[in-house]
Amino acid sequence: MVCSGRQPHESALRSWLFRNHQSLKGELDDIVQESYLRLLRARTEGPIQCARTYLFGIARYVVKKCIAVLRKHAPHARDGL
């Protein structure tokens, strides 16, 4: 059996991130990785009813944090983020 290295919902998550946050395209791999890491940590706390919904919620939070960090380090950047 060949492993593709792709996680469930990864393609949909990457597509959503690219469509909605094109200014973060250089950060997409990190956002996806951090989102899955947080999902795995959450699963140790108990069952998750809808992993896809939970994953996308995590990704939205990670995106907000990423934008905040980028704005902090580039205070004169345009609001295109």
N, C-alpha and C positions, 0 to 999 in steps of 0.2 A: 504494500500500500504506500502510495506517495503522498506525503503531507505537503499541502500547498502553502502552509504558513499563515493562512488567512483565518481570521476568527469569525464566528457568526456575526452577522450584521456589519462587518467591517466595510464592505463595499458601499452599503447604504450610508453609513456614518461618514465615510470619506467624501461621498458625493454631496451630502448635506453640508458638510463643512466647507467644501470647495464652492458650492453655490452661494452660501450665505456669508462666507468670511474669506473672500478671495484675497484680501490684504494680508491674511495669515498663512498663505500657501506655503511659505517657508517653514512654518511651525506645525503643519498638519500631522506629520509623523509623530512628533512629540505629544500633540494633543490626543491623538488616537491611543498612543501607548499609555499615557497618564490616565485616560478614561477607562481603559481595560484594567489597569492596575487597581484603580479605585473600585471598579466593579468586583474584581476578585476579592478585595479586602472586605467589601460589603457582604459578599456571600458567606464569609466566615461568621458573620453576625446572625445569619438566619436566611431562610429561603426568600427569594425574590420572585414576585408573581409574574412580572413581565420584564425580562432582562433587556429587551430592546428599548422600551420606554425609559427604564432606569439608566441605561447606557447613554441615551441621548440627553437625558437630564444632567448626567455627570458631565458630558461633553460641553453642554451649554455653560455650566459653572466653570469648567477649565478654560473655555474661551474667554469668559469674563475676566478671569484672573490673568490670563495671558495678555489681554488688551490693557489691563491696568498696569502690568509690569512694563509693557512696551511704552505706554504713555508716560510713565514715571521716568523712564530712561531717555525719552525723547519729548520733553515738555513742549517744544515748539513745533512738533509734527502736526500736520493737518488732521482733522477729524475723520479721515478716510478709513480708520480702523474699524 
